[in-house]
């Protein structure tokens, strides 16, 4: 039996606790979730262009993602 799309859409997607990454607090986690970033894997896969866009439009703090090493932290948390 095939589930309707509305039933599938209601299945909650598990979110990673982005606050485990140094430099991400509750407010910033909420902003990241608002733009669709809910997993460590998404942070680990960020390109330089995506990082620049995030820092300009979401984080509002240039250089923070690389300075706080979000990508390395996200990769380590993914492997736990």
N, C-alpha and C positions, 0 to 999 in steps of 0.2 A: 504494500500500500504506500502510495506517494504522499508525503506531507505537503500541505499547501504552503505557499511562500510565507503567509502571515504566521503560521505556526513556527516555521524555521526562523523567521526574523525575531521571534520572541525568546529564542534560546540564548541565554546570557553568555557573552564572550568573557572568558576569564581574563582579568587584567593583572599585569604584574604590578608589584608595589614599587613604583618608580622612585618613591622616597628613599629607597635603599641606596640610591646613587647619591654620593656626596654632591651637594650643590642643588638638589631638588627637594624643596619643601612642599607642604600641602598645597599652597597657592599655585606654585609652578607646575606641580603634578596635574592640577585641575586644568590649567591652561594647555598643557600638552595633550591631555585627554580630549579637550575641546577641539583640537585640530586633528584628532584621530590617532595620536601616539599613545598606545596603552601597553606596549610590550617592550621588554629589554631588547629583543631582536630588532625591533624597528630603530631603536637608538643605535645599536651596534652597526646597523647597515646604512647610517646616514652618510651622504656624500658631502663634500666640501660646500657645494652649492646649497644643499638642504640645510646644512649647519648655518650658513650665512643668512638664509631666509628665516630660519627659526630664531636666530639671535636678534635679527632686526624686528621681526613681527610678533614673536611670542615671548622669548626670554627677556628681550629689551636690555641685553647686556653683552656687548661685543667681546668675543674671546672666551666667554665663560665655559662653553661646552668643551673646548680643547684644554683650557687651563685646568678645569676640574676633571679632565680625562673621562668624560661620560661614556665614550665608546668602549674603552678598556674595561671600565667598571661594569657596563652592561654585558659585555662578553663574559666576564667572570661570573656574574650573577646567572647568566643563561646556563652555564656549565655546572651549576650547583645541583 
